Amino acid sequence: MNVFVYGSLLVPLVFERFAGVARQGVPALLQGYARYSLSGEVYPGLMEETGAATIGLLVDEISPLVLELLDQFEGDGYERRSVEVITVLGVVAMAETYILTPSRRSQIVPVFWDFDAFVSEKRWQRMEEWSF
């Protein structure tokens, strides 16, 4: 199973903390989806948007157990969906990713989420104490 990650799970320590395994992957592009900041949150939300594209990471060889842990991490504010991504090598692959549910879309701030700020300001450290 492949998973496309695009937000907080891009940080290796966050992925390992919540998935229980180290992640490796290849940069990939998801077309037709935009990644936005969410009001009151350090992590982003992804939603369909014509003409948009989101850069992330295609992580392969995800076991059913790890996928279940990722489902729990994402919670009921996200739905898992099969999508098609294109890697930097031009390979098209199917992957699972997490899309905001309609009930969470009211939290969208009309600003694209800034991964560089998430890392440089160490916002991801706020997630270290989370449990599910």
C-alpha positions as CSV (number, residue, x, y, z in Angstrom):
1,M,0.0,0.0,0.0
2,N,1.2,3.5,-0.8
3,V,0.4,6.7,1.1
4,F,0.8,10.3,0.0
5,V,1.7,12.6,2.9
6,Y,1.6,16.3,2.5
7,G,1.6,18.0,5.9
8,S,2.9,17.2,9.4
9,L,3.7,13.6,8.4
10,L,6.4,15.0,6.0
11,V,8.5,15.5,9.2
12,P,10.3,12.1,9.7
13,L,10.0,12.3,13.5
14,V,6.2,13.0,13.4
15,F,5.6,10.1,11.0
16,E,7.7,7.8,13.1
17,R,6.0,8.9,16.4
18,F,2.4,8.3,15.1
19,A,3.0,5.5,12.6
20,G,5.5,3.5,14.7
21,V,7.9,3.1,11.8
22,A,10.5,5.3,10.0
23,R,9.3,6.6,6.7
24,Q,11.1,6.7,3.4
25,G,9.6,8.0,0.2
26,V,9.9,9.9,-3.0
27,P,8.7,13.4,-3.7
28,A,5.4,13.4,-5.6
29,L,2.7,15.8,-6.9
30,L,-1.0,15.4,-6.3
31,Q,-3.0,17.4,-8.9
32,G,-6.4,18.7,-8.3
33,Y,-6.0,19.3,-4.6
34,A,-4.9,22.3,-2.5
35,R,-3.3,22.3,1.0
36,Y,-4.6,25.0,3.3
37,S,-3.9,26.2,6.8
38,L,-6.6,25.5,9.4
39,S,-7.8,27.9,12.0
40,G,-6.3,27.1,15.3
41,E,-4.1,24.2,14.1
42,V,-0.5,23.7,13.3
43,Y,-1.2,21.1,10.6
44,P,-2.9,21.6,7.2
45,G,-6.0,20.3,5.5
46,L,-6.3,19.0,1.9
47,M,-9.3,19.6,-0.3
48,E,-10.2,19.2,-3.9
49,E,-9.6,22.3,-6.0
50,T,-9.6,22.6,-9.8
51,G,-6.2,23.7,-11.1
52,A,-4.4,23.2,-7.8
53,A,-1.5,20.9,-7.0
54,T,0.1,19.8,-3.8
55,I,3.7,18.6,-3.3
56,G,4.2,15.8,-0.9
57,L,5.9,12.5,-0.4
58,L,4.8,9.1,-1.7
59,V,5.6,6.5,1.0
60,D,5.4,2.9,-0.2
61,E,5.1,-0.5,1.4
62,I,2.8,0.7,4.2
63,S,1.4,-2.3,6.1
64,P,-2.3,-2.6,7.1
65,L,-1.3,-2.0,10.7
66,V,0.6,1.2,9.9
67,L,-2.4,2.4,7.7
68,E,-4.7,1.8,10.7
69,L,-2.4,3.9,12.9
70,L,-2.5,6.7,10.3
71,D,-6.3,6.5,10.2
72,Q,-6.4,6.9,13.9
73,F,-3.9,9.8,13.8
74,E,-5.9,11.6,11.1
75,G,-9.1,11.1,13.1
76,D,-12.7,11.7,12.0
77,G,-11.9,15.1,10.6
78,Y,-10.3,13.5,7.6
79,E,-11.4,10.8,5.2
80,R,-9.0,8.4,3.5
81,R,-9.2,8.5,-0.3
82,S,-7.4,6.8,-3.2
83,V,-5.6,9.3,-5.4
84,E,-3.2,9.3,-8.3
85,V,0.2,11.0,-7.8
86,I,3.2,11.6,-10.1
87,T,6.6,11.2,-8.6
88,V,9.6,13.3,-9.5
89,L,10.8,10.4,-11.7
90,G,7.6,10.7,-13.7
91,V,6.1,7.5,-12.4
92,V,2.3,7.6,-11.9
93,A,1.2,5.7,-8.7
94,M,-2.0,5.1,-6.7
95,A,-1.8,6.1,-3.1
96,E,-4.1,6.7,-0.1
97,T,-4.2,10.2,1.3
98,Y,-6.3,12.1,3.8
99,I,-8.8,14.7,2.7
100,L,-10.7,17.1,5.0
101,T,-14.3,16.1,5.7
102,P,-17.0,18.6,4.7
103,S,-17.6,19.3,8.4
104,R,-14.0,20.5,8.9
105,R,-13.9,22.8,5.8
106,S,-15.2,25.7,7.8
107,Q,-11.8,25.8,9.5
108,I,-9.9,26.5,6.3
109,V,-8.0,29.7,6.3
110,P,-7.6,31.0,2.7
111,V,-3.8,30.8,2.9
112,F,-1.7,28.0,1.6
113,W,0.0,26.0,4.5
114,D,3.7,26.8,4.8
115,F,5.8,23.6,5.4
116,D,9.0,25.6,5.7
117,A,7.6,27.7,8.5
118,F,6.2,24.5,10.1
119,V,9.7,23.1,10.3
120,S,11.8,26.2,10.9
121,E,9.5,27.4,13.7
122,K,9.4,23.9,15.1
123,R,5.6,23.9,15.1
124,W,5.7,20.1,14.7
125,Q,7.0,19.8,18.3
126,R,3.5,20.8,19.6
127,M,2.4,17.4,18.2
128,E,4.8,15.3,20.2
129,E,2.5,15.1,23.3
130,W,-0.5,14.0,21.3
131,S,-1.9,10.6,21.8
132,F,-4.9,8.7,20.2
